[in-house]
Amino acid sequence: MPQRTATVVGGGIGGLAAAIALHRTGWDVRVLERAPEFTEIGAGISLWPNALRALDELGLGDAVRARSAEEAGGGARDRRGRWLSRTDNAELTRRFGHPLVVLHRAELLRVLTEALPADCLRPDSEVSAVHDDGHGPVVIHPGGASRPDLVIGADGLRSAVRRALWPDAAGPRYAGYTAWRMVTEPLAQPPAEGAATWGRGERFGYTALPGGRMYCFATASLPEGTPSGSTEHAELLRRFGSWPDPVPALLAAVPADAVLRHDLYRLPPLDTFVRGRVALLGDAAHAMTPDLGQGACQALEDAVTLAHCLDRTDDTAAALGSYDRLRRPRTRAVARRAARLGRVGQLAWPPAVLLRDTAARLTPVRATLRSMTPVLGWTPPGAPRTAPRTETESESL
């Protein structure tokens, strides 16, 4: 039987993971990335137990753990710095078999790219068109036109693949708040645990990276496209410079030119992730707000699930149908939960903020962890059920 071919459009976390998963099962894969190199800049990423299970399935879990910091604990604080809720990573590990780890996005991309043969990776290859001519998908790129057996659209929030083959689908919608991301220089005494401080329409969070650095993130409810008054670093100092320790010290340790800012968007649910022999995954399929830290985690789940479905049958259409049935309800539910948490975190009306903070303070830690089981308890299809399966639970998220 001829070797099956796949073209992955987009060389981010989800696209590379899908390429690795397919390559491991015998596919001939090409990853087309419009940027001149495969890398990420400027920010950290949290990987929860479900993501680590996916990476273990790809044979990369240990390599990622070796480049990560394991968070000792964390939780939420109020604007005065008082703890509202706390989590213990040891308890998280006991419940779900894996800890929460954090690493720089560039390190994760390095692990993923090194897991693929160099000739699979095609940087500087922006896709100009994707269509189905009745005989299957055609991808137009700088190298010409290719006719793979499968096309995977992993090209992010504003996916060209989605626009081409889902022309009537609604576009991304602004979530109502903007976000800043940054990494500090190494600190002599970094905070012992991470935290997210909730204010009124604003949040500031931080978590440890390897080498004494901290990954920090902040949000503020603003109209879409609102410019900062000066530099992004100056804007952060204006908004958060008087917040409780260690926020001022963390901001002081961030290089002035190392702050990234992005308005946040979510993608309205699609009616399918599949068109013919084309499948969407990651943000191209289900972009969500980062409030649960699940965007990349869900993309890794997508990649492993897609490869599993394709490995079970030579019927690509049937495999993609299975992928869609497994992934679409689950990712929709996770995205919905992330959006709810974001709305709660961005509350600004003082009575609502008081009610939110009181509810958080009164909720037992065990109840919080238990409520995360449908998200964090995911197990790769076909793997031993070391954690609860969640596909049938997804609508209760």
GITAHU-V702911 format. One record per residue. N is the residue number from 1. RES is the residue in one letter. PSI is psi as a letter, one per 30 degrees, with the letter a starting at -180 (* if undefined). Layout:
# GITAHU-V702911
n->N res->RES psi->PSI
n->N res->RES psi->PSI
This chain:
# GITAHU-V702911
n->1 res->M psi->k
n->2 res->P psi->k
n->3 res->Q psi->k
n->4 res->R psi->k
n->5 res->T psi->k
n->6 res->A psi->k
n->7 res->T psi->k
n->8 res->V psi->k
n->9 res->V psi->j
n->10 res->G psi->k
n->11 res->G psi->h
n->12 res->G psi->a
n->13 res->I psi->e
n->14 res->G psi->e
n->15 res->G psi->e
n->16 res->L psi->e
n->17 res->A psi->e
n->18 res->A psi->e
n->19 res->A psi->e
n->20 res->I psi->e
n->21 res->A psi->e
n->22 res->L psi->e
n->23 res->H psi->e
n->24 res->R psi->f
n->25 res->T psi->g
n->26 res->G psi->g
n->27 res->W psi->l
n->28 res->D psi->j
n->29 res->V psi->k
n->30 res->R psi->k
n->31 res->V psi->j
n->32 res->L psi->j
n->33 res->E psi->k
n->34 res->R psi->f
n->35 res->A psi->l
n->36 res->P psi->f
n->37 res->E psi->l
n->38 res->F psi->j
n->39 res->T psi->l
n->40 res->E psi->l
n->41 res->I psi->k
n->42 res->G psi->g
n->43 res->A psi->l
n->44 res->G psi->l
n->45 res->I psi->k
n->46 res->S psi->k
n->47 res->L psi->j
n->48 res->W psi->l
n->49 res->P psi->e
n->50 res->N psi->e
n->51 res->A psi->e
n->52 res->L psi->e
n->53 res->R psi->e
n->54 res->A psi->e
n->55 res->L psi->e
n->56 res->D psi->e
n->57 res->E psi->e
n->58 res->L psi->f
n->59 res->G psi->g
n->60 res->L psi->g
n->61 res->G psi->e
n->62 res->D psi->e
n->63 res->A psi->e
n->64 res->V psi->e
n->65 res->R psi->e
n->66 res->A psi->f
n->67 res->R psi->g
n->68 res->S psi->l
n->69 res->A psi->k
n->70 res->E psi->j
n->71 res->E psi->k
n->72 res->A psi->e
n->73 res->G psi->l
n->74 res->G psi->a
n->75 res->G psi->a
n->76 res->A psi->k
n->77 res->R psi->l
n->78 res->D psi->a
n->79 res->R psi->f
n->80 res->R psi->g
n->81 res->G psi->g
n->82 res->R psi->k
n->83 res->W psi->k
n->84 res->L psi->e
n->85 res->S psi->l
n->86 res->R psi->k
n->87 res->T psi->k
n->88 res->D psi->k
n->89 res->N psi->f
n->90 res->A psi->e
n->91 res->E psi->e
n->92 res->L psi->e
n->93 res->T psi->e
n->94 res->R psi->e
n->95 res->R psi->e
n->96 res->F psi->g
n->97 res->G psi->f
n->98 res->H psi->l
n->99 res->P psi->l
n->100 res->L psi->k
n->101 res->V psi->l
n->102 res->V psi->k
n->103 res->L psi->l
n->104 res->H psi->k
n->105 res->R psi->e
n->106 res->A psi->e
n->107 res->E psi->e
n->108 res->L psi->e
n->109 res->L psi->e
n->110 res->R psi->e
n->111 res->V psi->e
n->112 res->L psi->e
n->113 res->T psi->e
n->114 res->E psi->f
n->115 res->A psi->f
n->116 res->L psi->k
n->117 res->P psi->k
n->118 res->A psi->e
n->119 res->D psi->f
n->120 res->C psi->f
n->121 res->L psi->k
n->122 res->R psi->i
n->123 res->P psi->l
n->124 res->D psi->h
n->125 res->S psi->i
n->126 res->E psi->k
n->127 res->V psi->k
n->128 res->S psi->f
n->129 res->A psi->k
n->130 res->V psi->k
n->131 res->H psi->l
n->132 res->D psi->j
n->133 res->D psi->g
n->134 res->G psi->f
n->135 res->H psi->g
n->136 res->G psi->l
n->137 res->P psi->k
n->138 res->V psi->k
n->139 res->V psi->k
n->140 res->I psi->k
n->141 res->H psi->l
n->142 res->P psi->f
n->143 res->G psi->f
n->144 res->G psi->b
n->145 res->A psi->k
n->146 res->S psi->l
n->147 res->R psi->i
n->148 res->P psi->l
n->149 res->D psi->f
n->150 res->L psi->k
n->151 res->V psi->k
n->152 res->I psi->j
n->153 res->G psi->j
n->154 res->A psi->h
n->155 res->D psi->h
n->156 res->G psi->a
n->157 res->L psi->e
n->158 res->R psi->h
n->159 res->S psi->k
n->160 res->A psi->e
n->161 res->V psi->e
n->162 res->R psi->e
n->163 res->R psi->e
n->164 res->A psi->e
n->165 res->L psi->f
n->166 res->W psi->h
n->167 res->P psi->f
n->168 res->D psi->f
n->169 res->A psi->k
n->170 res->A psi->k
n->171 res->G psi->l
n->172 res->P psi->k
n->173 res->R psi->k
n->174 res->Y psi->k
n->175 res->A psi->f
n->176 res->G psi->f
n->177 res->Y psi->l
n->178 res->T psi->l
n->179 res->A psi->k
n->180 res->W psi->k
n->181 res->R psi->k
n->182 res->M psi->l
n->183 res->V psi->k
n->184 res->T psi->l
n->185 res->E psi->l
n->186 res->P psi->k
n->187 res->L psi->k
n->188 res->A psi->e
n->189 res->Q psi->i
n->190 res->P psi->l
n->191 res->P psi->k
n->192 res->A psi->f
n->193 res->E psi->l
n->194 res->G psi->l
n->195 res->A psi->l
n->196 res->A psi->k
n->197 res->T psi->k
n->198 res->W psi->k
n->199 res->G psi->b
n->200 res->R psi->j
n->201 res->G psi->g
n->202 res->E psi->l
n->203 res->R psi->l
n->204 res->F psi->k
n->205 res->G psi->l
n->206 res->Y psi->l
n->207 res->T psi->l
n->208 res->A psi->k
n->209 res->L psi->l
n->210 res->P psi->l
n->211 res->G psi->g
n->212 res->G psi->g
n->213 res->R psi->l
n->214 res->M psi->k
n->215 res->Y psi->k
n->216 res->C psi->l
n->217 res->F psi->l
n->218 res->A psi->l
n->219 res->T psi->l
n->220 res->A psi->k
n->221 res->S psi->j
n->222 res->L psi->l
n->223 res->P psi->k
n->224 res->E psi->k
n->225 res->G psi->g
n->226 res->T psi->k
n->227 res->P psi->l
n->228 res->S psi->l
n->229 res->G psi->e
n->230 res->S psi->b
n->231 res->T psi->l
n->232 res->E psi->e
n->233 res->H psi->e
n->234 res->A psi->e
n->235 res->E psi->e
n->236 res->L psi->e
n->237 res->L psi->e
n->238 res->R psi->e
n->239 res->R psi->e
n->240 res->F psi->g
n->241 res->G psi->f
n->242 res->S psi->g
n->243 res->W psi->l
n->244 res->P psi->l
n->245 res->D psi->k
n->246 res->P psi->g
n->247 res->V psi->e
n->248 res->P psi->e
n->249 res->A psi->e
n->250 res->L psi->e
n->251 res->L psi->e
n->252 res->A psi->f
n->253 res->A psi->g
n->254 res->V psi->k
n->255 res->P psi->k
n->256 res->A psi->f
n->257 res->D psi->g
n->258 res->A psi->g
n->259 res->V psi->k
n->260 res->L psi->k
n->261 res->R psi->k
n->262 res->H psi->k
n->263 res->D psi->k
n->264 res->L psi->k
n->265 res->Y psi->l
n->266 res->R psi->l
n->267 res->L psi->k
n->268 res->P psi->k
n->269 res->P psi->k
n->270 res->L psi->l
n->271 res->D psi->f
n->272 res->T psi->l
n->273 res->F psi->g
n->274 res->V psi->k
n->275 res->R psi->j
n->276 res->G psi->b
n->277 res->R psi->h
n->278 res->V psi->k
n->279 res->A psi->k
n->280 res->L psi->k
n->281 res->L psi->l
n->282 res->G psi->b
n->283 res->D psi->f
n->284 res->A psi->f
n->285 res->A psi->e
n->286 res->H psi->h
n->287 res->A psi->k
n->288 res->M psi->l
n->289 res->T psi->l
n->290 res->P psi->g
n->291 res->D psi->f
n->292 res->L psi->f
n->293 res->G psi->h
n->294 res->Q psi->g
n->295 res->G psi->e
n->296 res->A psi->e
n->297 res->C psi->e
n->298 res->Q psi->e
n->299 res->A psi->e
n->300 res->L psi->e
n->301 res->E psi->e
n->302 res->D psi->e
n->303 res->A psi->e
n->304 res->V psi->e
n->305 res->T psi->e
n->306 res->L psi->e
n->307 res->A psi->e
n->308 res->H psi->e
n->309 res->C psi->e
n->310 res->L psi->f
n->311 res->D psi->f
n->312 res->R psi->f
n->313 res->T psi->l
n->314 res->D psi->f
n->315 res->D psi->j
n->316 res->T psi->e
n->317 res->A psi->e
n->318 res->A psi->e
n->319 res->A psi->e
n->320 res->L psi->e
n->321 res->G psi->e
n->322 res->S psi->e
n->323 res->Y psi->e
n->324 res->D psi->e
n->325 res->R psi->e
n->326 res->L psi->e
n->327 res->R psi->e
n->328 res->R psi->e
n->329 res->P psi->e
n->330 res->R psi->e
n->331 res->T psi->e
n->332 res->R psi->e
n->333 res->A psi->e
n->334 res->V psi->e
n->335 res->A psi->e
n->336 res->R psi->e
n->337 res->R psi->e
n->338 res->A psi->e
n->339 res->A psi->e
n->340 res->R psi->e
n->341 res->L psi->e
n->342 res->G psi->e
n->343 res->R psi->e
n->344 res->V psi->e
n->345 res->G psi->f
n->346 res->Q psi->g
n->347 res->L psi->k
n->348 res->A psi->f
n->349 res->W psi->k
n->350 res->P psi->e
n->351 res->P psi->e
n->352 res->A psi->e
n->353 res->V psi->e
n->354 res->L psi->e
n->355 res->L psi->e
n->356 res->R psi->e
n->357 res->D psi->e
n->358 res->T psi->e
n->359 res->A psi->e
n->360 res->A psi->e
n->361 res->R psi->e
n->362 res->L psi->f
n->363 res->T psi->k
n->364 res->P psi->k
n->365 res->V psi->e
n->366 res->R psi->e
n->367 res->A psi->e
n->368 res->T psi->e
n->369 res->L psi->e
n->370 res->R psi->e
n->371 res->S psi->f
n->372 res->M psi->f
n->373 res->T psi->e
n->374 res->P psi->f
n->375 res->V psi->e
n->376 res->L psi->f
n->377 res->G psi->g
n->378 res->W psi->k
n->379 res->T psi->k
n->380 res->P psi->k
n->381 res->P psi->k
n->382 res->G psi->f
n->383 res->A psi->l
n->384 res->P psi->k
n->385 res->R psi->i
n->386 res->T psi->f
n->387 res->A psi->l
n->388 res->P psi->k
n->389 res->R psi->l
n->390 res->T psi->f
n->391 res->E psi->e
n->392 res->T psi->f
n->393 res->E psi->f
n->394 res->S psi->e
n->395 res->E psi->f
n->396 res->S psi->g
n->397 res->L psi->*
